[in-house]
Amino acid sequence: MNIATIDIIFGALLILFVLRCTLRGFVEEFMSVASVVLGLIVGFLLFKNGAVLLRTEFGLTLFPELTAFIVLFLITFLVIKLLEAMIKDLVERINLDSLDHIAGFMLGLVEGVLIISIILLVLVYQPLFNAIVLLEKSWFYHILLPLIGELQRNSPVKLGA
């Protein structure tokens, strides 16, 4: 039985995600991702309003949009990290550490499979080289691609025709 090189890489990546999430636990891993993602969302959604506030109330004229984005991101990030610490303390107090690590294992599997799926999609649809030669013997490719579906490439647009 031959194992494709790409499968060894994907397997190592999956093991890395599973170990990381299992050791950190569900609460810490989930809230770490949530703090960054929600910080970016809040920053992008509210930076214009924040810039107006910085200009009118504080007289800031140098990069108010960037400053507003950074401040909003940091506030959201810190609030979620505070919430993470409170939840983690609660989990430890009621002795749910093992459940937290089991859920972390499952989250690691999901994160790893999602990242591998994204890598597969990028490899299949990138125009630089034919990745099918690389992936044709891959176990991950044959298992995950039917699950994530196949995208249709758009035909090239002819300009001036």
C-alpha positions in Angstrom: 0.0 0.0 0.0 1.5 3.3 -1.1 0.8 6.4 0.9 0.8 9.6 -1.1 3.3 12.3 0.1 0.4 14.8 0.3 -1.5 12.4 2.7 1.5 12.3 5.0 1.5 16.1 5.1 -2.3 16.3 5.6 -2.1 13.6 8.3 0.6 15.5 10.1 -1.4 18.7 9.9 -4.5 16.9 11.2 -2.6 15.4 14.1 -1.1 18.9 14.9 -4.6 20.4 15.0 -6.0 17.6 17.1 -3.1 17.7 19.6 -3.2 21.4 19.9 -7.0 21.6 20.5 -7.0 18.6 22.9 -4.2 20.0 25.0 -5.7 23.5 25.1 -9.3 22.4 25.6 -12.5 23.4 23.8 -13.1 26.6 25.7 -9.6 28.1 25.2 -9.4 27.1 21.6 -12.9 28.2 20.6 -12.6 31.5 22.4 -9.2 32.2 20.9 -10.6 31.8 17.5 -13.8 33.7 18.4 -11.8 36.6 19.8 -9.9 37.2 16.6 -12.8 36.6 14.3 -15.3 38.7 16.2 -12.6 41.4 16.7 -12.2 41.6 13.0 -15.9 41.6 12.3 -16.6 44.4 14.9 -13.6 46.4 13.6 -14.8 46.1 10.0 -18.4 46.9 10.7 -17.9 49.8 13.1 -14.7 51.5 12.1 -16.4 54.3 10.1 -18.6 55.2 13.1 -15.6 55.0 15.4 -13.7 57.3 13.0 -16.5 59.9 13.2 -16.5 59.7 17.0 -12.7 60.1 17.1 -12.8 63.1 14.8 -15.7 64.9 16.5 -15.2 64.1 20.2 -11.4 63.7 20.4 -10.2 65.9 17.4 -8.1 63.1 16.0 -7.3 63.8 12.3 -4.4 61.5 11.7 -5.6 58.0 10.6 -8.9 58.0 12.5 -10.3 55.0 10.6 -7.2 52.9 11.3 -7.2 54.0 15.0 -10.9 53.2 15.3 -10.4 49.8 13.8 -7.5 48.9 16.1 -9.4 50.2 19.2 -12.6 48.3 18.3 -10.6 45.2 17.6 -8.7 45.4 20.8 -11.8 46.1 22.9 -13.7 43.1 21.4 -10.6 40.9 21.7 -10.1 41.8 25.4 -13.8 41.4 26.3 -13.8 37.9 24.7 -10.6 36.9 26.4 -12.1 38.1 29.8 -15.1 35.9 29.0 -12.8 33.0 28.2 -11.0 33.3 31.5 -14.4 33.3 33.4 -15.7 30.3 31.5 -12.4 28.4 31.9 -12.5 29.1 35.6 -16.1 27.8 35.8 -15.1 24.7 33.9 -12.2 24.0 36.3 -14.4 24.7 39.4 -17.1 22.2 38.4 -14.5 19.6 37.3 -15.3 19.4 33.6 -11.7 19.5 32.5 -11.8 16.1 30.9 -15.0 17.0 29.0 -13.3 20.2 27.9 -10.4 18.3 26.5 -12.6 15.7 24.8 -14.6 18.5 23.1 -11.2 20.1 22.2 -10.3 16.9 20.5 -13.5 17.0 18.4 -12.9 20.7 17.6 -9.4 19.9 16.5 -10.7 17.2 14.1 -13.2 19.7 12.7 -10.6 22.5 12.4 -8.1 20.1 10.8 -10.6 18.8 8.2 -11.7 22.3 7.4 -8.1 23.5 6.8 -7.3 20.4 4.7 -10.5 21.0 2.7 -9.6 24.6 2.0 -6.0 23.5 1.0 -7.5 20.9 -1.4 -9.9 23.4 -3.0 -7.0 25.9 -3.5 -4.8 23.1 -5.0 -7.5 21.9 -7.3 -8.6 25.3 -8.6 -5.3 27.2 -8.8 -4.1 27.8 -12.3 -0.4 27.5 -11.9 0.0 23.7 -12.2 -2.1 20.6 -12.6 -2.5 19.5 -9.0 -4.5 16.4 -10.0 -1.2 14.6 -10.6 -0.3 15.3 -7.1 -3.7 14.4 -5.6 -4.8 11.4 -7.7 -3.5 8.9 -5.1 -4.4 11.0 -2.1 -6.8 9.4 0.4 -7.8 12.8 1.8 -8.6 14.1 -1.8 -10.9 11.1 -2.6 -12.7 11.3 0.8 -13.1 15.0 1.2 -13.7 16.3 -2.3 -17.1 14.6 -2.7 -18.0 16.0 0.8 -17.1 19.6 0.0 -18.5 19.5 -3.5 -17.1 20.5 -6.7 -17.0 24.1 -7.9 -17.4 25.0 -11.5 -14.8 27.2 -13.0 -16.0 30.2 -14.9 -15.1 30.3 -18.5 -12.7 33.0 -19.4 -14.2 36.3 -20.5 -13.3 37.5 -23.9 -12.8 41.2 -23.9 -13.7 43.2 -27.0 -15.6 40.4 -28.7 
